[in-house]
Amino acid sequence: MVAAIELRTVPPDAIAALLPALAELRIAVFREFPYLYEGDATYERAYLRRYAEADGAVLVGAFAGERLVGASTGVPLSAEPDEVTAPFRDGTDGWFYFGESVLLPEHRGHGVGVGFFAAREAHARALGFPRTCFCRVIRPDDHPRRPADYAPLDDFWRRRGYAPLPGHRASMTWQDLDESVGSAKMMEFWGRTLP
Ligand SMILES: CC(C)(COP(=O)(O)OP(=O)(O)OC[C@H]1O[C@@H](n2cnc3c(N)ncnc32)[C@H](O)[C@@H]1OP(=O)(O)O)[C@@H](O)C(=O)NCCC(=O)NCCS
């Protein structure tokens, strides 16, 4: 039987203690297409630190009892590095940026992903941010690791009110499964104005 999941917006001073569990989740879930992330503990420590340190950061945890089985994150866009903010040529003002949403496969399909968006949008709104955004990797349709039954999340995001932001693209580098060094990927930004 799959345990009931509770979603909790984690208080800022409790985020740091959950980062090792979030790193494990990211490494487990992002092996899947389209991320194909090999996983790098050193990168994870450096990358995730912003959620413990940046003012306004949020971590929404999905808990089965006290076990973290999923999480989603966010941070004011201004706290992100240049590679993320560069496509926002009019500046980062007013934008709240969503990081990952990861959930172990056995807990999917019960509304946790929808809850992740609702909780992060409520957090952004409470801090006075009128707009939220995130980015996704673009992979070619004929990518050799694309599963035959792969369904992109586009419709899920559109139903949440998001659409691609015209002209907002950036290149990010990580090491794919089967690669011996990192390679650049094209990222596309999506966003919305909160109702
Ligand atoms: C994205 C993710 C967190 C969604 O979690 P979830 O709890 O299964 O999502 P929900 O049950 O709330 O489903 C929400 C909707 O998305 C759809 N959906 C969920 N996962 C999907 C998937 N992998 N592919 C296509 N559609 C999906 C559902 O059909 C549902 O449709 P609705 O809008 O009509 O209700 C989860 O699938 C996951 O961890 N995926 C791998 C990591 C990932 O891709 N993260 C997103 C970018 S960082």
The ligand as an SDF file (V2000), in Angstrom:
LIG
                    3D

 48 50  0  0  0  0  0  0  0  0999 V2000
    6.0820   16.4080  -12.2480 C   0  0  0  0  0  0  0  0  0  0  0  0
    5.6450   15.5550  -11.0750 C   0  0  0  0  0  0  0  0  0  0  0  0
    6.1700   16.1680   -9.7650 C   0  0  0  0  0  0  0  0  0  0  0  0
    4.0950   15.5590  -11.0840 C   0  0  0  0  0  0  0  0  0  0  0  0
    3.6770   14.8910   -9.9520 O   0  0  0  0  0  0  0  0  0  0  0  0
    2.2480   14.1810   -9.7920 P   0  0  0  0  0  0  0  0  0  0  0  0
    1.9060   14.2350   -8.3360 O   0  0  0  0  0  0  0  0  0  0  0  0
    2.2500   12.8550  -10.4300 O   0  0  0  0  0  0  0  0  0  0  0  0
    1.2680   15.1510  -10.5820 O   0  0  0  0  0  0  0  0  0  0  0  0
   -0.2930   15.2320  -10.3330 P   0  0  0  0  0  0  0  0  0  0  0  0
   -0.8310   13.9490   -9.7890 O   0  0  0  0  0  0  0  0  0  0  0  0
   -0.5780   16.4680   -9.5610 O   0  0  0  0  0  0  0  0  0  0  0  0
   -0.7760   15.3630  -11.8180 O   0  0  0  0  0  0  0  0  0  0  0  0
   -1.0330   16.6090  -12.3690 C   0  0  0  0  0  0  0  0  0  0  0  0
   -1.3350   16.5030  -13.8230 C   0  0  0  0  0  0  0  0  0  0  0  0
   -0.1510   16.2240  -14.5790 O   0  0  0  0  0  0  0  0  0  0  0  0
   -0.3100   15.0730  -15.3300 C   0  0  0  0  0  0  0  0  0  0  0  0
    0.9750   14.4070  -15.1800 N   0  0  0  0  0  0  0  0  0  0  0  0
    1.5860   14.0570  -14.0390 C   0  0  0  0  0  0  0  0  0  0  0  0
    2.7910   13.5000  -14.2930 N   0  0  0  0  0  0  0  0  0  0  0  0
    2.9100   13.4840  -15.6390 C   0  0  0  0  0  0  0  0  0  0  0  0
    3.9210   13.0180  -16.5150 C   0  0  0  0  0  0  0  0  0  0  0  0
    5.0460   12.4260  -16.0760 N   0  0  0  0  0  0  0  0  0  0  0  0
    3.7240   13.1860  -17.8300 N   0  0  0  0  0  0  0  0  0  0  0  0
    2.6000   13.7660  -18.2850 C   0  0  0  0  0  0  0  0  0  0  0  0
    1.6190   14.2270  -17.5110 N   0  0  0  0  0  0  0  0  0  0  0  0
    1.7670   14.0760  -16.1870 C   0  0  0  0  0  0  0  0  0  0  0  0
   -1.4720   14.3260  -14.7320 C   0  0  0  0  0  0  0  0  0  0  0  0
   -2.1870   13.6240  -15.7170 O   0  0  0  0  0  0  0  0  0  0  0  0
   -2.3310   15.4500  -14.1590 C   0  0  0  0  0  0  0  0  0  0  0  0
   -3.1770   16.0320  -15.1160 O   0  0  0  0  0  0  0  0  0  0  0  0
   -4.3070   17.1410  -14.6990 P   0  0  0  0  0  0  0  0  0  0  0  0
   -3.6360   18.4790  -14.8170 O   0  0  0  0  0  0  0  0  0  0  0  0
   -5.3580   16.9270  -15.6970 O   0  0  0  0  0  0  0  0  0  0  0  0
   -4.7110   16.8550  -13.2790 O   0  0  0  0  0  0  0  0  0  0  0  0
    6.1380   14.0880  -11.1930 C   0  0  0  0  0  0  0  0  0  0  0  0
    5.5830   13.5060  -12.3530 O   0  0  0  0  0  0  0  0  0  0  0  0
    7.6430   13.9690  -11.2920 C   0  0  0  0  0  0  0  0  0  0  0  0
    8.3560   13.9660  -10.2810 O   0  0  0  0  0  0  0  0  0  0  0  0
    8.1770   13.8480  -12.5380 N   0  0  0  0  0  0  0  0  0  0  0  0
    9.6130   13.7220  -12.7870 C   0  0  0  0  0  0  0  0  0  0  0  0
   10.3580   15.0220  -12.5590 C   0  0  0  0  0  0  0  0  0  0  0  0
    9.8340   16.1620  -13.4210 C   0  0  0  0  0  0  0  0  0  0  0  0
    9.6040   16.0110  -14.6080 O   0  0  0  0  0  0  0  0  0  0  0  0
    9.6630   17.3290  -12.7940 N   0  0  0  0  0  0  0  0  0  0  0  0
    9.1410   18.5100  -13.4540 C   0  0  0  0  0  0  0  0  0  0  0  0
   10.1900   19.4640  -13.8790 C   0  0  0  0  0  0  0  0  0  0  0  0
   11.4130   19.8510  -12.6450 S   0  0  0  0  0  0  0  0  0  0  0  0
  1  2  1  0
  2  3  1  0
  2  4  1  0
  2 36  1  0
  4  5  1  0
  5  6  1  0
  6  7  2  0
  6  8  1  0
  6  9  1  0
  9 10  1  0
 10 11  2  0
 10 12  1  0
 10 13  1  0
 13 14  1  0
 14 15  1  0
 15 16  1  0
 15 30  1  0
 16 17  1  0
 17 18  1  0
 17 28  1  0
 18 19  1  0
 18 27  1  0
 19 20  2  0
 20 21  1  0
 21 22  1  0
 21 27  2  0
 22 23  1  0
 22 24  2  0
 24 25  1  0
 25 26  2  0
 26 27  1  0
 28 29  1  0
 28 30  1  0
 30 31  1  0
 31 32  1  0
 32 33  2  0
 32 34  1  0
 32 35  1  0
 36 37  1  0
 36 38  1  0
 38 39  2  0
 38 40  1  0
 40 41  1  0
 41 42  1  0
 42 43  1  0
 43 44  2  0
 43 45  1  0
 45 46  1  0
 46 47  1  0
 47 48  1  0
M  END
$$$$
